[in-house]
Amino acid sequence: MLRTACIVAFYGFLRCGEFTVSKASQFDPHINLCIEDVVFHSDLVVLKLKQSKTDPFRKGINIQLHKLGQLICPYTILLEYIQIRKEFSPTNQTDPLFITIDKKPLERQYFITCIKKVLDICGFNSSHYNGHSFRIGAATSAGKAKIEDHLIKTLGRWTSDSYIRYIRVTPASIKTAQSRLGRI
């Protein structure tokens, strides 16, 4: 579950609150991400968010996660997860998409605690990471991949240019940019 949630959060530029709940007892299938909100097509999966920060009228937003044919592929990992999820626990379409080992909806704090434990085990300073890290990481990775600004804005569902704050720039990138300026 953790692997799938992380990959879906990254490729979907998701806010933590879009795939977790504050408290398991507050899970609401009319608001929160359910199994029925995942629709597979031949080359992509559509994740239907019933509500989002940039969807004030609660019309819903569709997030496309394409088949990438790479080692890390959100389509393939989500497909595998759904199959395992159905074997692990009988499911209704309105059940939460992400659940913990004790079959409860994935809580935000539980998710963040798990991520921090994994980061610590891997030798990273987990205090530098939080629930927004996947969104920040996706925006930063998109910037490094030289994806056009308008596409980054679209992928992250930003209605303003605030996405620019998410893109982390390394000192090496600044040096390269300055070096290019010196060649003019």
Backbone torsions as a table, in degrees:
resi	resn	phi	psi	omega
1	MET	NA	-46.6	-176.4
2	LEU	-60.1	-45.5	179.2
3	ARG	-59.2	-47.7	-178.9
4	THR	-64.3	-45.3	179.7
5	ALA	-59.3	-41.5	-179.8
6	CYS	-65.4	-45.6	-177.8
7	ILE	-68.1	-41.8	177.6
8	VAL	-65.5	-42.0	178.8
9	ALA	-61.3	-42.6	-179.0
10	PHE	-67.2	-56.5	-175.9
11	TYR	-69.0	-25.7	178.5
12	GLY	-92.1	1.6	-177.3
13	PHE	50.4	42.7	-173.2
14	LEU	-81.5	145.4	168.6
15	ARG	-79.4	147.4	-177.7
16	CYS	-55.6	-39.2	-179.5
17	GLY	-69.8	-8.8	178.6
18	GLU	-85.1	-15.6	179.0
19	PHE	-130.2	1.7	175.9
20	THR	-124.8	172.6	174.9
21	VAL	-121.4	156.7	177.5
22	SER	-65.4	-49.1	177.7
23	LYS	-137.3	139.5	-177.6
24	ALA	-55.9	-37.6	-178.0
25	SER	-68.6	-13.8	-179.2
26	GLN	-98.3	8.4	178.7
27	PHE	-58.9	130.9	179.6
28	ASP	-131.8	113.7	-177.9
29	PRO	-63.4	-14.5	177.4
30	HIS	-82.7	-13.0	-176.9
31	ILE	-120.3	-46.1	-171.9
32	ASN	-87.8	160.8	-177.8
33	LEU	-67.0	125.1	-178.5
34	CYS	-119.9	171.2	176.6
35	ILE	-59.1	-38.8	-179.1
36	GLU	-65.3	-14.7	-178.8
37	ASP	-85.9	6.0	178.6
38	VAL	-115.1	115.5	-178.0
39	VAL	-122.9	118.1	-179.4
40	PHE	-89.5	136.0	171.9
41	HIS	-119.1	179.2	-175.2
42	SER	-64.2	-33.9	-175.6
43	ASP	-125.1	3.2	177.6
44	LEU	-158.3	160.5	173.7
45	VAL	-117.3	138.2	178.1
46	VAL	-106.3	126.9	177.5
47	LEU	-104.5	117.9	-176.4
48	LYS	-96.5	111.2	174.0
49	LEU	-89.4	123.2	-178.1
50	LYS	-73.4	-26.9	176.8
51	GLN	-152.0	153.6	-178.3
52	SER	-156.3	160.0	179.9
53	LYS	-56.3	-37.3	-177.9
54	THR	-95.4	17.4	178.1
55	ASP	-125.2	69.3	-172.5
56	PRO	-62.7	-24.1	-178.7
57	PHE	-94.6	5.7	176.1
58	ARG	53.7	45.1	176.2
59	LYS	-80.5	-21.8	-176.5
60	GLY	97.8	152.2	-178.8
61	ILE	-133.1	135.4	176.6
62	ASN	-99.4	127.0	176.8
63	ILE	-105.5	124.5	178.8
64	GLN	-93.0	129.1	173.8
65	LEU	-122.1	109.2	-172.3
66	HIS	-87.3	157.1	170.5
67	LYS	-71.2	122.2	-174.2
68	LEU	-106.9	-17.3	-178.6
69	GLY	65.3	28.9	179.7
70	GLN	-119.4	170.5	179.6
71	LEU	-56.2	-44.2	176.1
72	ILE	-105.8	110.7	-176.6
73	CYS	-132.3	116.4	-177.7
74	PRO	-60.1	-35.0	179.2
75	TYR	-62.6	-53.3	-176.6
76	THR	-64.2	-43.6	-177.5
77	ILE	-67.9	-37.5	178.0
78	LEU	-69.4	-38.5	177.2
79	LEU	-62.3	-46.4	177.9
80	GLU	-61.4	-42.9	-179.3
81	TYR	-61.7	-45.7	-179.3
82	ILE	-60.2	-41.4	179.1
83	GLN	-63.8	-46.3	179.0
84	ILE	-66.2	-40.2	179.8
85	ARG	-58.7	-41.6	180.0
86	LYS	-69.3	-33.4	177.2
87	GLU	-73.6	-36.9	-177.3
88	PHE	-68.8	-40.0	-175.7
89	SER	-150.7	126.3	176.1
90	PRO	-53.1	139.9	-172.8
91	THR	-122.7	148.9	166.6
92	ASN	-107.7	155.9	-178.8
93	GLN	-62.0	-25.0	-178.6
94	THR	-95.9	10.2	174.8
95	ASP	-73.6	154.6	178.6
96	PRO	-59.9	143.3	178.2
97	LEU	-66.0	-50.8	-178.3
98	PHE	-104.3	126.4	178.7
99	ILE	-129.2	159.2	177.9
100	THR	-86.1	177.2	-179.0
101	ILE	-61.4	-27.3	178.0
102	ASP	-92.0	18.1	172.7
103	LYS	65.8	26.2	176.4
104	LYS	-100.5	154.2	176.9
105	PRO	-56.6	144.2	-178.3
106	LEU	-67.6	115.6	178.0
107	GLU	-86.2	145.7	-179.7
108	ARG	-54.5	-49.8	-176.1
109	GLN	-66.1	-38.3	177.2
110	TYR	-61.7	-45.9	179.3
111	PHE	-59.7	-48.9	-178.6
112	ILE	-63.5	-40.8	178.2
113	THR	-61.8	-44.3	179.0
114	CYS	-62.6	-44.9	179.8
115	ILE	-60.3	-44.2	-178.9
116	LYS	-64.6	-36.9	177.3
117	LYS	-64.2	-44.4	179.2
118	VAL	-62.7	-44.4	179.1
119	LEU	-61.1	-43.2	178.3
120	ASP	-61.8	-43.4	179.2
121	ILE	-61.3	-36.3	-179.4
122	CYS	-81.4	-1.5	176.8
123	GLY	89.6	11.4	177.8
124	PHE	-92.1	154.8	175.9
125	ASN	-81.2	101.4	-173.5
126	SER	-68.3	-15.2	179.2
127	SER	-69.2	-13.8	178.2
128	HIS	-85.7	0.1	-174.5
129	TYR	-123.1	149.3	177.4
130	ASN	-150.6	-166.7	-177.3
131	GLY	-65.8	-19.6	-178.9
132	HIS	-92.8	-1.2	-173.5
133	SER	-62.3	-31.2	-179.9
134	PHE	-70.0	-38.7	177.8
135	ARG	-66.5	-44.1	177.9
136	ILE	-63.9	-45.2	-179.8
137	GLY	-63.6	-39.6	178.7
138	ALA	-65.6	-44.2	179.3
139	ALA	-64.2	-43.3	179.3
140	THR	-64.4	-44.0	179.2
141	SER	-63.8	-39.6	178.0
142	ALA	-63.4	-41.1	177.3
143	GLY	-62.3	-44.7	178.9
144	LYS	-64.1	-32.2	179.5
145	ALA	-80.5	3.3	178.5
146	LYS	61.1	34.3	173.7
147	ILE	-72.8	136.5	-176.4
148	GLU	-58.4	146.4	-177.7
149	ASP	-54.0	-43.9	-177.3
150	HIS	-64.4	-30.3	177.6
151	LEU	-74.7	-37.9	176.2
152	ILE	-61.2	-44.6	179.4
153	LYS	-60.7	-42.2	179.2
154	THR	-68.0	-46.7	-179.3
155	LEU	-59.6	-38.9	-178.7
156	GLY	-89.8	-0.8	179.3
157	ARG	57.9	39.2	176.4
158	TRP	-86.2	136.2	178.3
159	THR	-96.2	-9.3	177.9
160	SER	-127.5	-172.5	177.1
161	ASP	-88.7	17.3	-178.6
162	SER	-63.7	-19.1	179.4
163	TYR	-58.4	-25.3	-178.4
164	ILE	-59.6	-32.9	178.8
165	ARG	-64.3	-23.3	-176.2
166	TYR	-80.7	-24.5	-175.0
167	ILE	-78.4	115.8	179.8
168	ARG	-86.0	130.7	-178.1
169	VAL	-112.2	128.8	-179.2
170	THR	-84.7	156.9	175.0
171	PRO	-56.7	-35.1	179.2
172	ALA	-64.1	-37.5	177.9
173	SER	-66.0	-40.0	178.6
174	ILE	-64.9	-41.8	178.8
175	LYS	-62.1	-43.7	179.0
176	THR	-61.4	-44.0	179.4
177	ALA	-61.5	-42.9	179.4
178	GLN	-66.1	-37.1	178.5
179	SER	-63.9	-40.4	177.8
180	ARG	-63.1	-37.6	178.3
181	LEU	-62.7	-35.8	-178.5
182	GLY	-70.3	-14.6	-179.7
183	ARG	-89.6	-6.3	-177.3
184	ILE	-74.3	NA	NA
